[in-house]
Amino acid sequence: MPNRTIYVAEADLPLLEKAQTLAGGNLSAAIVQALKHFVKLRDVQKENFEEITVVTGKITKVQKRFYGRLLVEGRFTTTDKTCSVLYKIYLTPKQNFAVYTQSAPYYPCHSDHLSSSQQPSDAMPHWSNLDQEGKLDVFASLEALAPQLPRELYEAVASLLHSTDNHIETLDI
């Protein structure tokens, strides 16, 4: 096995000793694991991916973390007008599509929906985070993604993927 010598500042020795203890005495394994994490993080940052954390579930909330680049987002109301759904579509470093949806009860808030006796504060009841449901789904291809999104969002994703300008619309304004 090849040897490599690394030089460590005196002030950092307690950190190395703690790492060695946590790694069960194998400092080399701890250093290699840390370097793998460091290289992966730099690689995804170089490709403009960032760490994304979402909350899934309705009653039991669970945080999920991944690396991704936001492609598009939009809010849509279900056809029966009972639910408002926020969609966020991310591209991951492995070229998968992570679709985060957050659903909440839909309450119309336009004044034309109010009777003359209702006050504006009656138009939109307050709802808590318990009324919201977060969900994260991952799709391996654009074709698998298509039936899961409103048409407008799917077309936006497809358009971005076929552009040659790194998913950024450059405006000449």
N, C-alpha and C positions, 0 to 999 in steps of 0.2 A: 504494500500500500504506500503511495507517495506521501511524503511529509510536507507540510506547509508550516511556516512559522508566522505567527501573527504577534504583533506588538500591542500591548494593552497598557493604557495609562494606569498608574498606581491607584488613582481614584476609582477606576472601574473594576478593580479586582473583586470587591464584594459582590458586584453584579455577576461576574463569572462564577464565583463560588456558589451563589444562590442558584444560578442556572444549572450548574453541575449537580447540585443536590436535587433539584426538581427533575433532572433527567436521569436520576438513579445512578449518578456517578459517571455517566458518559457525556463529558463536555463536548466532544466532537459531534455526537448526534444532535445535541441541543443547538450547536452552532449551525450545522447543516440545515436543520429544521427552520431556524430563524432566517437563514439566507434564502431558502426556498420561498418563504413567505415574503421576504423583502423583494426578491426578483419578480414574483408574481404581481405584487402590488405595483411595482414600477412599470411592468409591462402593460397592465390594464390602464394605468394612468397615462401612459404614453399614447394609447389609443383613444383617449378622452372618455374612458369609462370611469365611473365613480361608484362609491359604495352607496347602495340604496337600502333603506330599511323601511319595511311596510308592516302594518298591523293587520292580521287576518283573524277571522272568526267574528261571531256576533255576541255570544255570551262569554265564552272563554277566549280572551284576546291573546294572540301569540305574535311576537315580533319575528320577522324573517328578514335576513340580510343577504344581499347578493351584489355583484358588480354589474352595472348596466349603463346604457346611454339612452336617455329619454328620446324617443322618436316623435310620438304625438300623444296628445291628451285631449279629452273632450268630455262634456257632460251631456247625457241624453236622458230623456224621460221614456219610461216603458209605454208601449202602445195603449195599455189600459189606464195610464195616468196615475198609477199607484206608487211608483217608485222612480227616484232619480238615481242615475248610475254615473259615477265618475270613472272613466277609463284612462289608464296610463299604460302606454305600450313602450317597452324597453327592448333594446337589442343587447344581448349578453356577449361576453368575450368568446363564447363557444358558438356564436351565431344562432342562438335560440331566441325566441321571442317570449319575454316575460310580460304577462298581461295582469296588471293589478286593477281590480275593480272595487269600488267602494259604493255600496248601495245604501240609500236612506229613504224614508217615506217622502213622497212628493206632496208638497203643499203649494197650490197656486198662490202667488203673492201679488198679482196684478189687480189694480183697483177695479177693473171691469168685472172681476169675479165676485165683488162684494155687493151685498145688498145695502140699501141706504141706512139700515140700522146698525151695520157692522162698523167697527172702528178698524183702522189699519192694523192695529196690534192683534186683532182677531184673525187676520188673513193667514198668518203663518204661525201655527202653534210651535212652541219651543220643543225641540227634541234633543235628547242627550246622545252621548256616544253609544249608549246601549241600543239605540234605534238603528245604528249603522252596522253594516256587515262588510268586512274586508275579505277579499279573496285573491289569491295569486295562482295563476295557471301558467304553464310553460309549454310552448309549442315549438317543434323542431323545424317547421317550414312555413312559408308564406301561405301555401295551400291549406295547411291544417289550421292556420289562423283565421282564414277568410270567413267561415261560418260562425265564428265566435264574436265578431265585431259588427257594429253598425256599418253599413256600406261606406259612408263618408270617411270613417276612421280607417277602414281597410284600404280605401283608395289613397289616402294620405300616406299610409305606411308603404304601400307598393310604389308610390311615386318617389318617396324618399330613397328607397332602396335602389331604384333604377337611376337615380341622379349620380353625377360624377363629382359633385362638389362637397363631399364629406358630410352629407346630410344637413348642410346649412344653406339656406336660401340667401344669396348675396343680392342686396338691393343697390341699385345705382341711383341714389337719391341725394 
